[in-house]
Amino acid sequence: MKIMVAVKRVIDYAVKIRVKADKSGVETQNVKMSMNPFCEIALEEALRIKEAGLASEVVAVTMGPKQSIDTLRTGLAMGADRGIHVEATGDLFPLAVAKLFKALVEIEKPGLIILGKQAIDNDCNQTGQMVAGLLGWPQGTFASKVVLDKEKQEVMVDREVDGGLETVCLNLPAVITTDLRLNQPRYATLPNIMKAKSKPVKKYTPEELNVATKSDLEVVEVTEPPKRKAGVLVSSVDELIDKLKNEAHVI
Ligand code: AMP
């Protein structure tokens, strides 16, 4: 069984985000970019399934500009067998990404697709659900535990839901999206980074996959959140209680 894993290139989680002067988006020029953290978890899970002898190949897929190849190479250095890069410029919204995944699934025929639960740049949390919807496959979103049964061709997924865990059993082929507690992703070692350079990467354009990426969604404006007011240091508990009572009116 082949596992397809989504790996998105996003602004590194540790970078302080700056909004562009014209409010059309956030600054990405000269900013450190990395693999979306939830995608690292997705790839780690796919690699563990393969290492347990339950899958034959892990294919990492990225969609985005030329530079997305770096994210793919990171995925290959972590252990993916090969990569697919759908090179596309401009904003790619979840529905377009999901349609591109569907087109690739028709070519690659994976038994399982693992995506991050959300991309930390747009926080959409939609793509995995849309991929499952377009393919008509079962989905286990926000996974914190994944147990695959090769004989029965099913996968048990513990989902992190409000107030606890929900366990769902999905028939393969299926779509899983990963939550934070599923695993601790591995680091790519130097020898593996070198090896990744010679692993195969197939390139497509959206046109070759017959997918129109133009969205009917338009980002109108991106603005920074309002600045927080400076705090006040109080000298005693009595003063604190007085301020809470008479200034903030919260007690
Ligand atoms: P989103 O719905 O945009 O929050 O993204 C959810 C997940 O879909 C991400 O964590 C990725 O695994 C996958 N994904 C979204 N956009 C892309 C992309 N351009 N390339 C590869 N994977 C993507």
Residues whose N, C-alpha, C, O or C-beta is under 5 A from the ligand:
A	BS01	AMP	A6 V7 K8 N36 F38 C39 V61 T62 M63 G64 L92 P94 V97 L115 G116 K117 Q118 A119 D123 C124 N125 Q126 T127 G128
